[in-house]
Amino acid sequence: CAIEAGKREHFIGLGLGGIENGYPADLFVETFQEAKRHGLHVVAHAGETTGPQTIRDAIQKLGAERIGHGIRCLEDAELVMELCEQRIPLEVCPTSNYCLGLVERGQPHPLRRMVDAGLLCTVNSDDPPMFSTTLNDEYTLLAEQGFSLAELQQLNLNAVDASFLPGDEKSTLRSAIEAAQSVI
């Protein structure tokens, strides 16, 4: 393992992505525990193509600090409450969800309901080359779906808050973004 080889300074965290179906959290518990023992942050895709239980498993079994996608959390009110209380960020990728058929084209993306429920969400482009999108495209899509400028700005700040930057760097970045947003 690169961490054991003295390369810890090159790593911030461990992320689990890709196909969720057929790959339960139990398969990755040992790897995630090892990463956490070495002080790494951990993130997992969950609740995109699979149900809300995979989100719960990612948090409880893997110790996930952020959830990639997580849109299926809305199917479980108790889970939504837990995510809100624990302030676990959800990395939401609207275009990806439409392209994969997880959200029907022409229908509002569930991000609106997620934000209205008080979930800590960020906007992401997932795999830009695969889905022919950019972060700007994602924000434009959300604006077209009725998100206000203030809401889009908050989603942007949520990304800073959800980052694994050290506290002082996070504060500096947040201040810079707030200053830039104040002139829009």
C-alpha positions in Angstrom: 0.0 0.0 0.0 1.3 3.5 -0.9 0.5 4.8 2.5 2.5 2.2 4.3 5.4 3.0 1.8 5.6 6.4 3.3 3.6 8.3 0.7 0.8 9.5 3.1 1.4 13.1 2.2 0.3 12.4 -1.3 -3.2 11.3 -0.3 -6.2 13.1 1.2 -8.8 10.4 1.0 -10.2 7.2 -0.4 -13.2 7.3 -2.7 -15.4 4.4 -3.8 -17.2 5.1 -7.1 -18.6 3.2 -10.0 -21.4 0.7 -10.3 -23.2 0.3 -7.0 -25.3 -2.8 -7.9 -23.6 -6.0 -6.8 -20.9 -4.3 -4.8 -22.2 -3.9 -1.2 -20.3 -1.9 1.4 -19.4 -5.1 3.2 -16.8 -5.8 0.4 -14.9 -2.6 1.3 -15.1 -2.4 5.1 -11.5 -3.5 5.7 -10.1 -1.2 3.1 -12.0 1.8 4.4 -11.0 1.0 8.0 -7.3 0.8 6.9 -7.7 4.2 5.2 -9.2 5.8 8.2 -6.5 4.3 10.4 -4.0 6.2 8.3 -6.0 9.5 8.7 -7.6 9.5 5.3 -11.0 10.9 4.6 -13.5 8.5 3.0 -16.2 9.0 0.4 -18.5 6.5 -1.3 -21.0 6.5 -4.1 -24.3 5.3 -2.7 -28.0 5.8 -3.3 -27.6 6.6 -7.0 -28.7 3.4 -8.7 -29.4 1.6 -5.5 -31.8 2.4 -2.7 -31.4 4.4 0.5 -30.0 1.4 2.5 -26.7 1.7 0.5 -26.4 5.3 1.8 -26.9 4.1 5.4 -24.4 1.3 4.8 -21.8 3.7 3.4 -22.1 5.8 6.5 -22.3 3.1 9.1 -20.1 0.4 7.6 -17.5 2.5 5.7 -17.6 5.7 7.8 -18.2 7.7 4.6 -17.9 11.5 5.3 -19.5 12.4 2.0 -21.8 10.5 -0.3 -21.5 10.6 -4.0 -25.0 11.1 -5.5 -27.3 10.0 -2.7 -30.5 11.1 -4.6 -32.4 8.0 -3.4 -32.2 9.2 0.2 -35.5 10.9 -0.5 -37.2 7.5 -0.3 -36.4 7.3 3.5 -37.5 10.2 5.7 -35.6 8.9 8.6 -32.4 8.8 6.6 -33.0 12.3 5.3 -33.3 13.4 9.0 -30.0 11.6 9.9 -28.2 13.1 6.9 -29.4 16.6 7.9 -28.5 16.1 11.6 -25.0 14.7 10.8 -24.5 17.3 8.0 -23.2 14.6 5.7 -22.7 16.2 2.2 -24.3 14.7 -0.9 -22.4 15.2 -4.1 -25.3 15.6 -6.6 -24.8 15.2 -10.3 -27.9 16.3 -12.2 -26.8 15.6 -15.8 -25.4 12.3 -14.9 -28.7 11.3 -13.3 -30.6 12.3 -16.4 -28.2 10.5 -18.8 -28.4 7.3 -16.8 -32.2 7.4 -16.7 -32.3 7.8 -12.9 -34.3 11.0 -13.3 -36.7 11.2 -16.3 -35.8 13.9 -18.8 -38.2 16.9 -18.6 -38.8 16.2 -14.9 -37.3 18.4 -12.2 -34.2 17.0 -10.6 -34.7 15.8 -7.0 -32.0 18.3 -5.9 -34.8 20.8 -5.3 -36.5 18.5 -2.8 -33.2 17.7 -1.3 -32.3 21.3 -0.7 -35.8 22.1 0.6 -35.4 19.2 3.0 -32.3 20.9 4.5 -29.8 18.4 3.1 -26.2 19.6 2.6 -25.8 19.2 -1.1 -23.2 20.2 -3.6 -23.4 20.4 -7.4 -21.0 18.2 -9.4 -20.4 17.3 -13.0 -19.6 13.6 -12.3 -17.7 12.5 -15.4 -17.6 15.5 -17.7 -16.3 13.7 -20.9 -18.8 10.8 -20.4 -21.8 13.1 -19.9 -20.7 16.0 -22.0 -21.2 18.5 -19.2 -19.3 21.0 -17.1 -19.9 22.5 -13.7 -21.2 25.6 -15.5 -23.7 23.5 -17.4 -24.9 21.9 -14.2 -25.5 25.4 -12.6 -27.3 26.5 -15.8 -29.5 23.5 -15.7 -30.5 24.2 -12.1 -31.1 27.9 -12.9 -33.4 26.8 -15.7 -35.2 24.6 -13.1 -35.9 27.6 -10.9 -32.9 27.7 -8.5 -32.3 31.3 -7.5 -28.9 33.0 -7.7 -28.7 32.9 -3.9 -29.5 29.1 -3.9 -26.8 28.5 -6.5 -24.3 30.5 -4.5 -25.1 28.6 -1.4 -24.6 25.3 -3.2 -21.2 26.6 -4.3 -20.3 27.5 -0.7 -21.6 24.0 0.4 -18.9 22.5 -1.8 -16.2 24.5 0.1 -17.7 23.4 3.4 -17.8 19.8 2.2 -14.2 19.8 1.0 -11.4 18.2 2.9 -9.2 21.3 2.9 -7.6 22.2 6.2 -9.6 24.7 8.2 -7.5 27.8 7.4 -7.5 27.0 3.7 -11.2 26.4 3.7 -11.9 29.7 5.4 -9.7 31.5 2.9 -11.4 29.9 -0.1 -14.9 30.5 1.4 -14.0 34.2 1.9 -12.7 34.6 -1.6 -15.8 33.0 -3.1 -18.1 35.1 -0.9 -16.3 38.2 -2.1 -16.6 37.2 -5.7 -20.3 36.3 -5.3 -21.0 39.7 -3.6 -20.4 41.5 -6.9 -22.7 39.3 -9.0 
